[in-house]
Amino acid sequence: EGSQLGNFIQGVTPTRGQPRTCPGPIQDGDTWQIVFDLAGADPSNERMFNSKTQYCAKPGVCGNDQYQFHLTVRNGPLDSPYNPGTMNHYTQEGTGGKDLLQCSVTVHRQRDMFFNVAVFDNTGTQKGTGALSAYSNGGTITVTGLPASLKFTRVGPFAASGAGMSFTYNSTFPFSWFGDTKGSSTYGLASGNYCSVTNSGTASSPVQDVQCYFPCPAA
């Protein structure tokens, strides 16, 4: 945000986040180092660790692990007013400069074993489907149709939170999450789920509909 950058340059204590460790306005020739906050990222807790380090391959190592993204059409500072035609084009490292878009996946789960999976591109157009009958954990299917494939795995019994499902998009540079994964906010803003989960049916025959959004490079 512009106000945060201004506070950083002038050495003003921000209303959100942490202040600079050195006082006073930045002068010509000054340098600084950005250190990622990995506090509480316990590698033994896979879900919590992934949510804290999704863009860092290893704790404390945030080099080019194919999770970095940057502007493409526009190189350099953003102007005001904001121009979406030139300032809303980003790419993910390792994708050849293709626009980074938002795709989605839906899962219709019946009881504890039947899954119908569909993937959609950034316009909401369905691009591929798959069906899975998995009576135990580990059952998996791969759904194609997007620029890369999506792997869906049953990892647990039926749960109202959607926890019994695992997703991985793009096996080369994977983006993975669970049905109950939550995003986190550095500055205390509202956190949210990767997926929306709707439960219906009966106790003996439960039904669950899940929709998740994830980053996907353009074709």
Backbone torsions as a table, in degrees:
resi	resn	phi	psi	omega
1	GLU	NA	148.1	-178.1
2	GLY	-60.0	-40.5	-178.7
3	SER	-65.4	-37.2	178.5
4	GLN	-65.5	-41.9	178.3
5	LEU	-64.1	-42.3	178.3
6	GLY	-62.0	-43.8	177.7
7	ASN	-61.4	-39.2	-179.9
8	PHE	-64.0	-45.5	-178.0
9	ILE	-65.6	-40.8	-176.1
10	GLN	-86.5	-9.5	-179.3
11	GLY	76.8	26.1	179.8
12	VAL	-86.7	136.5	178.8
13	THR	-63.4	121.7	-176.0
14	PRO	-75.6	157.7	175.7
15	THR	-78.6	-20.2	177.1
16	ARG	-132.5	148.5	179.3
17	GLY	80.4	-168.4	-175.4
18	GLN	-104.0	145.3	177.3
19	PRO	-73.7	167.2	174.4
20	ARG	-64.9	155.8	-179.8
21	THR	-85.5	-10.5	176.6
22	CYS	-123.0	138.1	-174.6
23	PRO	-82.2	165.5	172.3
24	GLY	88.0	160.2	179.4
25	PRO	-63.6	150.6	176.0
26	ILE	-70.7	135.1	179.2
27	GLN	-110.0	160.9	176.2
28	ASP	-54.2	132.3	179.9
29	GLY	94.2	-13.4	176.8
30	ASP	-68.6	147.8	175.9
31	THR	-130.2	161.8	177.3
32	TRP	-148.3	163.6	179.7
33	GLN	-125.0	134.8	176.7
34	ILE	-98.0	125.4	179.9
35	VAL	-115.7	126.6	-179.2
36	PHE	-72.6	138.6	179.4
37	ASP	-84.1	103.9	178.9
38	LEU	-110.2	21.5	179.7
39	ALA	-59.9	130.5	178.6
40	GLY	82.9	5.9	179.6
41	ALA	-84.3	85.7	-175.9
42	ASP	-85.2	110.5	-178.0
43	PRO	-59.6	-20.4	-179.4
44	SER	-77.1	-15.0	177.3
45	ASN	-106.7	95.9	-170.2
46	GLU	-57.7	-46.1	-175.9
47	ARG	-66.3	-46.9	-179.6
48	MET	-67.1	-40.2	-179.9
49	PHE	-62.5	-43.9	-179.8
50	ASN	-64.0	-38.9	-179.1
51	SER	-68.9	-28.0	-179.7
52	LYS	-86.4	-24.9	-172.0
53	THR	-126.5	28.0	-176.6
54	GLN	-56.2	-32.1	-176.8
55	TYR	-106.2	16.2	174.8
56	CYS	-134.0	121.1	-174.7
57	ALA	-63.4	-36.7	-178.9
58	LYS	-136.1	153.1	178.7
59	PRO	-55.4	124.3	177.6
60	GLY	81.3	-0.3	179.9
61	VAL	-120.7	107.0	-177.9
62	CYS	-121.6	47.8	176.1
63	GLY	-78.8	-162.3	-178.0
64	ASN	-77.4	87.6	178.9
65	ASP	-104.3	21.9	178.4
66	GLN	74.7	8.9	174.9
67	TYR	-100.4	-8.0	-178.6
68	GLN	-73.5	149.2	175.2
69	PHE	-140.4	157.2	-176.8
70	HIS	-155.4	167.6	178.1
71	LEU	-67.0	149.8	179.2
72	THR	-116.8	-61.4	-177.7
73	VAL	-62.7	-39.7	179.9
74	ARG	-108.1	125.5	175.8
75	ASN	-112.3	119.2	179.1
76	GLY	117.3	-167.7	-175.8
77	PRO	-61.6	151.2	175.3
78	LEU	-83.7	146.4	-179.4
79	ASP	-96.4	171.3	172.2
80	SER	-127.6	129.0	4.6
81	PRO	-73.8	158.8	-178.9
82	TYR	-65.7	131.9	179.0
83	ASN	-113.2	101.1	-177.0
84	PRO	-63.7	-22.8	-179.9
85	GLY	-65.6	-29.7	-179.9
86	THR	-116.8	-19.8	-173.6
87	MET	-106.4	2.9	-178.4
88	ASN	-116.4	32.8	178.1
89	HIS	-120.9	113.5	179.9
90	TYR	-123.5	156.3	175.8
91	THR	-133.9	157.5	177.4
92	GLN	-101.6	135.9	179.7
93	GLU	-54.7	139.5	177.9
94	GLY	89.7	3.8	-178.3
95	THR	-112.3	11.8	176.3
96	GLY	71.7	25.4	177.6
97	GLY	80.8	11.4	179.6
98	LYS	-73.5	146.0	179.5
99	ASP	-57.6	137.5	175.7
100	LEU	-89.7	116.7	-174.7
101	LEU	-112.2	179.9	177.3
102	GLN	-116.6	113.2	176.9
103	CYS	-103.9	177.4	-178.8
104	SER	-146.5	162.6	177.1
105	VAL	-137.5	141.7	174.6
106	THR	-119.8	148.0	177.4
107	VAL	-132.6	127.7	172.3
108	HIS	-108.4	111.6	-176.2
109	ARG	-109.0	127.4	176.7
110	GLN	-113.9	124.5	-177.4
111	ARG	54.9	-138.9	-172.8
112	ASP	-108.3	11.4	-171.7
113	MET	-145.9	-15.1	-174.7
114	PHE	-106.7	126.9	-176.0
115	PHE	-131.5	130.7	170.7
116	ASN	-116.3	120.8	-172.8
117	VAL	-116.7	137.6	177.0
118	ALA	-137.8	142.8	178.2
119	VAL	-115.1	147.8	-175.7
120	PHE	-132.1	145.1	177.1
121	ASP	-81.6	-173.2	-174.2
122	ASN	-69.1	-14.5	176.6
123	THR	-91.4	-3.1	-177.5
124	GLY	87.4	11.0	179.0
125	THR	-84.0	127.2	179.5
126	GLN	-67.0	131.1	-175.6
127	LYS	-117.1	-16.0	-179.3
128	GLY	-172.3	154.7	179.5
129	THR	-137.6	163.6	175.4
130	GLY	-159.3	154.4	179.5
131	ALA	-127.8	142.0	-177.7
132	LEU	-137.0	134.3	169.4
133	SER	-114.2	107.5	-175.8
134	ALA	-127.9	111.3	-178.1
135	TYR	-88.6	-8.9	179.1
136	SER	-144.3	166.7	-178.8
137	ASN	-64.9	147.9	178.7
138	GLY	104.3	-15.5	177.1
139	GLY	-62.5	135.8	-173.9
140	THR	-145.5	153.5	171.7
141	ILE	-138.3	156.5	175.8
142	THR	-116.1	125.1	-178.1
143	VAL	-106.9	127.3	-179.9
144	THR	-107.1	172.7	178.4
145	GLY	130.2	-29.0	174.2
146	LEU	-89.8	174.3	179.0
147	PRO	-53.3	-30.8	172.7
148	ALA	-129.8	167.0	-177.5
149	SER	-87.2	158.0	176.5
150	LEU	-117.2	128.5	178.9
151	LYS	-101.7	126.3	178.2
152	PHE	-113.2	133.9	-177.5
153	THR	-134.5	135.5	169.8
154	ARG	-80.2	121.0	-177.4
155	VAL	-118.9	0.5	-179.8
156	GLY	-170.2	170.2	179.4
157	PRO	-70.1	172.6	180.0
158	PHE	-56.4	128.4	178.4
159	ALA	-139.1	138.6	-177.0
160	ALA	-59.7	-25.8	-177.8
161	SER	-80.9	-12.6	-174.7
162	GLY	86.9	10.6	-173.4
163	ALA	-64.4	-20.3	-174.8
164	GLY	-81.2	15.1	-177.6
165	MET	-127.1	144.3	177.6
166	SER	-128.6	142.3	-179.1
167	PHE	-129.1	141.4	171.9
168	THR	-139.4	120.8	176.9
169	TYR	-104.9	130.3	176.3
170	ASN	69.8	97.8	-177.3
171	SER	-70.0	-21.1	-179.7
172	THR	-73.0	-51.1	174.9
173	PHE	-124.7	79.4	-167.2
174	PRO	-69.0	142.2	168.9
175	PHE	-118.4	114.3	-171.0
176	SER	-122.1	149.5	177.0
177	TRP	-161.6	168.7	176.4
178	PHE	-109.5	167.0	-179.2
179	GLY	-62.9	-20.3	-179.4
180	ASP	-114.9	15.2	179.8
181	THR	-64.6	137.4	178.2
182	LYS	-114.2	142.2	172.0
183	GLY	-79.6	157.9	-179.9
184	SER	-124.9	157.8	-178.5
185	SER	-120.0	128.7	179.4
186	THR	-64.6	-34.4	-172.1
187	TYR	-103.2	20.3	174.3
188	GLY	78.3	13.4	176.4
189	LEU	-75.1	174.4	-176.9
190	ALA	-62.4	130.6	174.5
191	SER	-95.3	157.4	-177.0
192	GLY	-146.2	165.5	179.7
193	ASN	-79.1	149.1	171.0
194	TYR	-65.7	-31.3	-172.8
195	CYS	-126.2	147.5	168.7
196	SER	-95.9	137.8	-175.2
197	VAL	-126.2	126.0	177.1
198	THR	-121.0	125.9	-179.0
199	ASN	-108.2	139.9	178.5
200	SER	-149.9	-162.0	-178.2
201	GLY	80.0	-155.7	-178.5
202	THR	-122.8	172.5	179.6
203	ALA	-61.6	-36.0	-179.0
204	SER	-85.4	-18.7	-179.6
205	SER	-141.6	69.5	-176.0
206	PRO	-72.6	153.0	177.9
207	VAL	-129.9	142.6	-178.3
208	GLN	-138.7	133.1	175.5
209	ASP	-118.9	125.3	-174.5
210	VAL	-123.9	138.1	173.8
211	GLN	-133.0	128.7	-178.0
212	CYS	-129.0	146.5	176.4
213	TYR	-112.1	146.7	-177.9
214	PHE	-154.4	157.8	179.7
215	PRO	-76.2	137.8	178.2
216	CYS	-143.9	128.3	177.2
217	PRO	-65.2	149.8	178.1
218	ALA	-64.3	155.4	179.7
219	ALA	-68.3	NA	NA
